[in-house]
Amino acid sequence: MADLTLNIDGMTCGGCVKTVQDVLDTMAGVSDTAVSLEAKQAQVSYDPGIVSPEELAAAVAEAGFEVSF
């Protein structure tokens, strides 16, 4: 497993946090996520043999948020 921090702009409420959490939790290879509205970040534990950091970021971006590493 590997850990990744995604910086996420555009989250404004608990609903946004839930959306990001749900997007990441449903991806193959993701074992754990913790999303913080205050820090504007998501901490993700994932299997790099199944999913890449770029795929994780793209999924969050597709949900309508700006993402960087």
C-alpha positions in Angstrom: 0.0 0.0 0.0 1.0 3.6 -0.6 -0.2 6.9 0.8 -1.1 10.0 -1.1 -2.2 13.5 -0.2 -4.4 15.2 -2.7 -4.9 19.0 -2.3 -8.5 19.8 -3.3 -9.9 23.2 -4.1 -13.6 23.8 -4.4 -14.9 22.0 -1.3 -17.2 24.3 0.6 -19.3 22.1 2.8 -19.8 18.6 4.3 -21.6 17.5 1.2 -18.5 18.2 -0.8 -16.4 16.2 1.6 -18.9 13.3 1.3 -18.7 13.5 -2.5 -14.9 13.3 -2.5 -14.9 10.6 0.1 -17.5 8.5 -1.9 -15.6 9.0 -5.2 -12.3 7.8 -3.7 -13.9 5.0 -1.6 -15.5 3.4 -4.6 -12.3 3.2 -6.6 -10.6 -0.2 -7.0 -7.4 -0.4 -5.1 -8.3 2.3 -2.5 -8.3 0.9 1.1 -8.8 4.0 3.2 -9.5 7.7 2.8 -9.8 10.7 5.1 -11.1 14.0 3.6 -10.7 17.3 5.5 -12.7 20.4 4.6 -10.5 22.6 6.8 -7.2 21.3 5.3 -8.7 21.1 1.8 -7.0 17.7 1.5 -7.7 14.0 1.0 -5.4 11.4 2.5 -5.6 8.2 0.5 -4.2 4.7 1.1 -4.1 2.8 -2.1 -2.5 -0.1 -4.0 -0.3 1.3 -6.7 -0.5 -1.9 -8.6 -4.3 -1.3 -9.1 -4.7 2.5 -9.3 -2.3 5.4 -9.9 -2.2 8.8 -8.2 -3.2 10.3 -11.6 -6.3 8.2 -11.7 -7.3 9.1 -8.2 -6.8 12.8 -9.0 -8.8 12.5 -12.3 -11.7 10.9 -10.5 -11.9 13.8 -8.0 -11.5 16.3 -10.8 -14.3 14.6 -12.7 -16.5 15.1 -9.6 -16.0 18.9 -10.1 -13.0 19.8 -7.9 -9.6 21.1 -8.6 -6.9 18.7 -7.6 -3.1 18.9 -7.2 -0.5 16.7 -5.5 
